[in-house]
Amino acid sequence: MAEKTGATWPSLVWNEWAATADTLHMWTQIVGKTRLALTPLQNHWWNVPLYVTARGLGTSAMPYGDDALDIEFDFVTHALHFRMSSGQEREMKLRPRTVADFYKEYLDTLASLGVEVKIDPMPCELAHPIRFDLDTEHKSYDPEYVERFWHVLMFTEKVFRRFGTGFLGKISPIHFFWGSFDMAVTRFSGRPAPPRPGVDGIQREAYSHEVISAGFWPGNGGYGAAAFYCYAAPVPEGLSEAKVRPAAAGWDKALGEFILKYEDLRAETSPEDALMEFLESTYAAAADAAKWDRAALER
């Protein structure tokens, strides 16, 4: 019998839905690039992510002249909703289809609302990108696994919000980054970071200041397993030797960050408490190693 989609912390084995995830990744990039085009730059690219909503992932309101537009992936009815503050609405069905087909209908839908936006058709942060308008390779959509993914994001965001209450310093909203296809929350020490040699403008802006970032990603990019992570940038000396909790978590030498695999979290008696342990212990290890002024930054 198939697992209930709404089950708490549902199974999310990467190779069971990788094709769907890769297609959805491209669709979120198309919507995310619309937000990038319509909103002014905020520090660390905070104007570009998507956000978890009560029904999926959305852009929040984007200004367009005297109007405003929001776009939301609805993973309950499996539709992409376009809403204007003037009252106009449009909808696209989310179903198995090529990225090229999705992209064409997406641009046509924006045009029908009177929205003109220039989107770079080349995907970001991929080893082998295919232009959206030429991508007939990615064409899968399994509603059950999309719902599982969304439920994991919702449960994770709930814990991330709890985690954020104890920090008084600068902290990001809980972002879903469509470039890397992961959700993250980032804390800042308040100190500028040393320049990162050889990075592009995106990385330079993202890591202009010292950060400790925690997040969840479903296993794309070659990792092959859903996991929670925590990293510090720049990486302080000795961080890899730190002991963190729960017992299943640890330092991944290849990635240069702490990892707690999602399936290990699901095996815990209380996944929520275990995730909070991971967030708190990895933050403490990184903040101590980097000599953050924790007395001033924490409640």
C-alpha positions as CSV (number, residue, x, y, z in Angstrom):
1,M,0.0,0.0,0.0
2,A,1.3,3.5,-0.9
3,E,2.3,5.7,2.0
4,K,-0.3,8.4,2.9
5,T,0.8,11.7,1.3
6,G,-0.2,13.6,4.4
7,A,1.8,11.4,6.8
8,T,4.0,13.4,9.1
9,W,7.6,13.5,7.8
10,P,6.7,11.3,4.7
11,S,9.3,9.2,2.9
12,L,11.1,11.2,0.2
13,V,13.6,8.8,-1.4
14,W,15.4,10.7,-4.1
15,N,15.6,8.1,-6.8
16,E,11.8,7.5,-6.5
17,W,11.0,11.1,-7.7
18,A,14.2,12.5,-9.1
19,A,12.7,13.1,-12.6
20,T,9.8,15.0,-11.1
21,A,12.1,17.0,-8.8
22,D,14.3,18.0,-11.7
23,T,11.3,19.1,-13.7
24,L,9.8,21.0,-10.8
25,H,13.2,22.6,-10.2
26,M,13.1,24.1,-13.7
27,W,9.5,25.3,-13.3
28,T,10.4,27.1,-10.0
29,Q,13.4,28.7,-11.7
30,I,11.1,30.2,-14.3
31,V,8.8,31.6,-11.7
32,G,11.8,32.7,-9.6
33,K,13.4,34.5,-12.5
34,T,10.1,36.5,-12.8
35,R,10.5,37.7,-9.2
36,L,14.2,38.5,-9.9
37,A,13.1,40.7,-12.8
38,L,10.3,42.5,-11.1
39,T,11.8,43.3,-7.7
40,P,14.6,45.6,-6.6
41,L,17.8,44.0,-5.3
42,Q,17.9,43.3,-1.6
43,N,21.0,42.4,0.5
44,H,22.2,38.8,-0.2
45,W,19.6,38.4,-3.0
46,W,16.7,38.3,-0.5
47,N,14.4,39.6,-3.2
48,V,14.5,36.5,-5.4
49,P,13.5,33.4,-3.3
50,L,10.1,31.7,-3.1
51,Y,8.3,31.1,0.2
52,V,6.3,28.2,1.7
53,T,2.6,28.9,1.6
54,A,-0.5,27.1,3.0
55,R,-0.8,25.4,-0.4
56,G,2.7,25.2,-1.9
57,L,5.3,27.8,-2.9
58,G,4.7,31.4,-3.8
59,T,6.5,34.6,-4.8
60,S,4.7,37.1,-2.4
61,A,3.4,40.3,-4.1
62,M,5.6,41.7,-6.9
63,P,5.0,45.3,-8.0
64,Y,4.1,45.9,-11.6
65,G,3.4,49.5,-12.4
66,D,0.4,50.6,-10.3
67,D,-0.6,46.9,-10.0
68,A,0.9,43.9,-8.2
69,L,1.3,40.3,-9.2
70,D,1.8,37.1,-7.1
71,I,2.4,33.6,-8.5
72,E,1.8,30.5,-6.4
73,F,2.4,26.8,-7.0
74,D,-0.7,25.2,-5.5
75,F,0.3,21.6,-4.6
76,V,-3.2,20.8,-3.2
77,T,-5.0,21.3,-6.6
78,H,-1.8,21.0,-8.6
79,A,-2.1,24.4,-10.4
80,L,0.0,27.5,-10.9
81,H,-2.0,30.5,-9.9
82,F,-1.4,34.0,-11.2
83,R,-3.2,36.8,-9.2
84,M,-3.2,40.6,-9.9
85,S,-4.2,43.2,-7.3
86,S,-6.6,44.6,-10.0
87,G,-8.6,41.3,-9.7
88,Q,-7.4,39.4,-12.8
89,E,-6.6,35.8,-12.3
90,R,-5.2,33.0,-14.4
91,E,-4.3,29.3,-13.8
92,M,-2.0,26.7,-15.3
93,K,-2.4,23.0,-14.6
94,L,0.6,21.3,-13.1
95,R,0.9,18.0,-15.0
96,P,3.5,15.9,-16.9
97,R,4.8,18.2,-19.6
98,T,8.1,19.4,-21.0
99,V,9.8,22.5,-19.5
100,A,9.6,24.0,-23.0
101,D,5.8,23.6,-23.1
102,F,5.4,24.9,-19.6
103,Y,7.6,27.9,-20.4
104,K,5.6,28.8,-23.5
105,E,2.3,28.7,-21.7
106,Y,3.8,30.6,-18.8
107,L,4.9,33.5,-20.9
108,D,1.6,33.5,-22.8
109,T,-0.3,33.6,-19.5
110,L,1.8,36.6,-18.3
111,A,1.1,38.4,-21.6
112,S,-2.6,37.8,-21.2
113,L,-2.4,39.7,-17.9
114,G,-0.6,42.5,-19.6
115,V,2.7,41.7,-17.8
116,E,5.8,42.0,-19.9
117,V,8.9,40.6,-18.2
118,K,12.3,39.6,-19.6
119,I,13.5,36.3,-18.3
120,D,16.9,34.8,-19.0
121,P,16.0,31.4,-20.4
122,M,19.2,29.7,-19.2
123,P,18.7,27.9,-15.8
124,C,21.1,28.8,-13.0
125,E,23.3,26.7,-10.7
126,L,23.3,23.5,-12.9
127,A,26.2,21.6,-14.3
128,H,24.5,21.0,-17.6
129,P,21.7,23.6,-18.1
130,I,19.3,23.4,-21.0
131,R,17.5,26.6,-22.1
132,F,13.8,26.6,-20.9
133,D,12.5,27.0,-24.4
134,L,14.5,24.1,-25.7
135,D,14.1,21.7,-22.7
136,T,12.2,18.6,-23.8
137,E,14.2,16.4,-21.5
138,H,12.5,17.3,-18.2
139,K,8.8,16.4,-18.4
140,S,7.8,14.4,-15.3
141,Y,5.3,15.4,-12.6
142,D,4.2,12.9,-9.9
143,P,1.6,14.7,-7.7
144,E,2.1,12.4,-4.8
145,Y,5.8,13.1,-4.5
146,V,5.3,16.8,-5.0
147,E,2.9,16.8,-2.1
148,R,5.4,14.8,0.0
149,F,8.1,17.4,-0.8
150,W,5.8,20.3,0.1
151,H,4.8,18.6,3.4
152,V,8.5,18.2,4.3
153,L,9.1,21.9,3.6
154,M,6.1,22.9,5.8
155,F,7.2,20.7,8.7
156,T,10.8,22.0,8.4
157,E,9.7,25.6,8.2
158,K,7.8,25.1,11.5
159,V,10.9,24.0,13.2
160,F,13.0,26.7,11.6
161,R,10.6,29.3,12.9
162,R,11.0,28.0,16.5
163,F,14.8,28.0,16.0
164,G,14.8,31.6,15.0
165,T,13.1,32.9,18.2
166,G,16.3,32.8,20.2
167,F,18.4,34.9,17.9
168,L,18.5,38.7,18.2
169,G,21.0,39.4,15.4
170,K,20.3,39.8,11.7
171,I,18.5,36.7,10.4
172,S,17.1,36.0,7.0
173,P,13.5,35.0,6.3
174,I,13.0,31.3,5.6
175,H,13.8,31.2,1.9
176,F,13.3,28.6,-0.8
177,F,16.1,29.2,-3.2
178,W,15.0,28.1,-6.7
179,G,18.6,28.1,-8.1
180,S,19.8,25.4,-5.7
181,F,16.3,24.0,-5.0
182,D,16.6,24.1,-1.2
183,M,15.2,25.9,1.8
184,A,17.4,27.8,4.1
185,V,17.6,30.2,7.0
186,T,20.8,32.2,7.6
187,R,22.2,34.0,10.7
188,F,24.8,36.8,10.6
189,S,27.5,37.8,13.0
190,G,27.4,41.4,11.9
191,R,31.0,41.3,10.7
192,P,32.0,41.6,7.0
193,A,33.5,38.5,5.6
194,P,36.9,38.4,3.8
195,P,36.5,38.5,0.0
196,R,36.1,35.0,-1.5
197,P,38.6,34.6,-4.4
198,G,37.4,33.6,-7.8
199,V,33.6,33.8,-7.1
200,D,31.0,35.4,-9.3
201,G,28.8,38.4,-8.4
202,I,26.1,36.2,-7.0
203,Q,28.4,34.5,-4.5
204,R,30.1,37.7,-3.7
205,E,26.8,39.3,-2.7
206,A,25.5,36.3,-0.9
207,Y,28.6,35.9,1.3
208,S,29.6,39.5,1.8
209,H,29.2,39.0,5.6
210,E,29.9,36.1,8.0
211,V,27.1,33.6,8.1
212,I,25.9,30.4,9.6
213,S,23.2,28.9,7.4
214,A,21.0,25.8,7.9
215,G,18.7,24.3,5.5
216,F,17.0,21.3,3.8
217,W,17.5,20.0,0.2
218,P,16.0,16.9,-1.4
219,G,19.1,15.4,-2.8
220,N,19.6,17.1,-6.2
221,G,23.0,18.2,-7.4
222,G,24.4,14.6,-7.3
223,Y,24.1,14.0,-3.5
224,G,21.3,11.6,-4.0
225,A,19.5,11.7,-0.6
226,A,17.4,14.3,1.1
227,A,19.2,15.9,4.0
228,F,19.4,18.8,6.4
229,Y,22.6,20.8,6.5
230,C,24.5,23.5,8.4
231,Y,27.5,25.4,7.2
232,A,29.5,28.5,8.2
233,A,31.1,30.9,5.7
234,P,33.9,31.5,6.0
235,V,34.6,28.1,7.6
236,P,36.3,28.6,11.0
237,E,39.3,26.5,11.9
238,G,38.5,23.3,13.8
239,L,34.8,23.2,12.9
240,S,35.0,19.8,11.3
241,E,36.1,18.3,14.7
242,A,33.0,19.6,16.6
243,K,30.5,17.0,18.0
244,V,26.9,17.7,17.1
245,R,23.5,16.1,17.8
246,P,21.6,13.9,17.2
247,A,24.0,11.0,16.9
248,A,23.2,10.4,13.3
249,A,24.5,13.8,12.3
250,G,28.1,14.7,11.5
251,W,30.6,16.5,9.4
252,D,30.6,15.7,5.7
253,K,34.2,16.2,4.5
254,A,33.3,16.3,0.8
255,L,30.7,19.0,1.3
256,G,32.5,20.9,4.1
257,E,29.4,21.1,6.3
258,F,27.3,19.3,8.9
259,I,24.7,16.8,7.5
260,L,21.7,15.0,9.0
261,K,20.1,12.7,6.4
262,Y,16.4,13.0,6.2
263,E,15.7,9.3,6.5
264,D,17.8,9.3,9.7
265,L,15.6,12.1,11.1
266,R,12.5,10.1,10.3
267,A,13.9,7.3,12.4
268,E,14.1,9.5,15.5
269,T,11.4,9.2,18.2
270,S,10.6,12.9,17.7
271,P,11.8,14.2,14.4
272,E,10.9,17.8,15.3
273,D,13.0,17.6,18.5
274,A,15.9,15.9,16.7
275,L,15.9,18.6,14.0
276,M,15.9,21.3,16.6
277,E,18.9,19.6,18.3
278,F,20.7,19.5,15.0
279,L,20.0,23.2,14.3
280,E,21.0,24.3,17.8
281,S,24.1,22.2,18.2
282,T,25.5,23.0,14.7
283,Y,24.9,26.7,15.2
284,A,26.6,26.6,18.6
285,A,29.6,24.7,17.2
286,A,30.0,27.1,14.3
287,A,29.4,30.3,16.3
288,D,31.9,29.2,19.0
289,A,34.5,28.2,16.4
290,A,34.1,31.5,14.6
291,K,34.2,33.5,17.9
292,W,30.8,35.2,17.4
293,D,29.6,37.5,20.2
294,R,26.9,35.1,21.3
295,A,26.0,37.1,24.4
296,A,25.0,40.0,22.2
297,L,23.4,38.0,19.4
298,E,21.2,35.6,21.4
299,R,18.2,36.1,23.5
